[in-house]
Amino acid sequence: MDHAQALALYASFAGDRLTFLYSGSFHDEHTARLIALQEEFLEREGAPRALRGKLAFAMVEAYQNIVRHRVKDPALMNGAGRSLFLLRSSPEAHEVTAMNAVDAADEQKLRATLERLSGMDLHQMKQVFLRGLQDEARSHRGGAGLGLIEMARRSGNPLGHTFTPVGTGHALFTLQVLVGGSGVRRSEDASLRSVHRIVVENGITLLCRGDLPAVMQENLLRMIERDLDDDQARAGRAKHAFLLLMGAIEAMDIAGEGPMVAVAMQEGRTTVTVATPLTTKGAERAQQAVDMVNAMDPPALQRRYRDILLGRGEAASGLDLGLIDLARRSTGPLRSHGDTWRDAPFAVLEVDV
């Protein structure tokens, strides 16, 4: 990923306590991982149980809408119509965004349902939802817009939505659900389009921004593994690189709003990127470690790694050890770039595995 794009993504989510983006294969079983991620985060934040339930429902329904309704045309799925799920959590509110391509018939139905919803109060929504549950003529695809109605009712906020043409007879449907807060959504249409474009251009399948404890890392690893289940060797390399970079983050002097990690999959290659603000001293130390590792050829990396493990020679920091191990397993040199975000050094570190 171009370092400017990494910085643009990071800045797009400014103010978030947690950002989670997914744009992979959208397996059904990822739903459980999503719930586990948000439960762990909200528990650490001390969020009330009622809010947890509302957010869980919005996340599951938005994710399942993508699974059920997205167009299966490979050209659209891998391009302008690529599906995307996004969770942005701040102290004030939690915003769920789902983007997926729909055909003209589905667009017409969605527009009609959303227009009808815009004129209803919470009591009317509940009555329409209950009548819909009793309707035996519901569509096999989840029908009657019941999910949209219930998301609006439970969230207590109007649903945001746009339709952007993507090719003949299709549109990229963007749905936003706000749980909590004052009803003001964090993500503007232009910002979402920019994020979607960067995701498509780089083949980003997964992105997280914010503190990631071990429990949350475990769920992310399972999602990476499932998306690469047709190539276990590649899945193993991707998971190991992810863990090594998470370990490197712990050894860095992180500043600002914490790190962002992204996994991208394109043309048989997996790329893991870390982008984060650092202290001035931390930025200098990180660059020195990358330069030191990139100056070694494979045999030298192997010798240095073995010496560190055996306690021979010059002692190494946790950052040095992690980057050396990462370089041993990568398909090329570690790539790094320094920038600035909010007057602080901003580092981007990337590796192909």
Buried (B, 14 or more C-beta within 10 A) or exposed (E): BEBEBBBBBBEBBBEBBBBBBBBBBBEEEBBEBBBBBBBBBBEBBEBEEEBBEBBBBBBBBBBBBBBBBBBEBEEBBEBBBBBBBBBBBBEEBBBBBBBBBBBEEBBEBBBEBBEBBEEBEEEBBBEBBEEBEEEEEEEEEBEBBBBBBBBBBBBEBBBBBBBBEBBEEBBBBBBBBBBBBEEEBBBEEEBBBBBBBBBBBBBBBBBBBBBBEEBBBBBBBBBBBBBBEEBEEBBBBBBBBBBBBBBBBEBBBBBBBBBBBBBBBBEEEBBBBBBBBBBEEBBBBBBEBBEBBBEBEEEEBEEBBEEBEEEEEEEBEEBBBBBBBBBBBBEEBBBBBBBEBEEBBBBBBBBBB
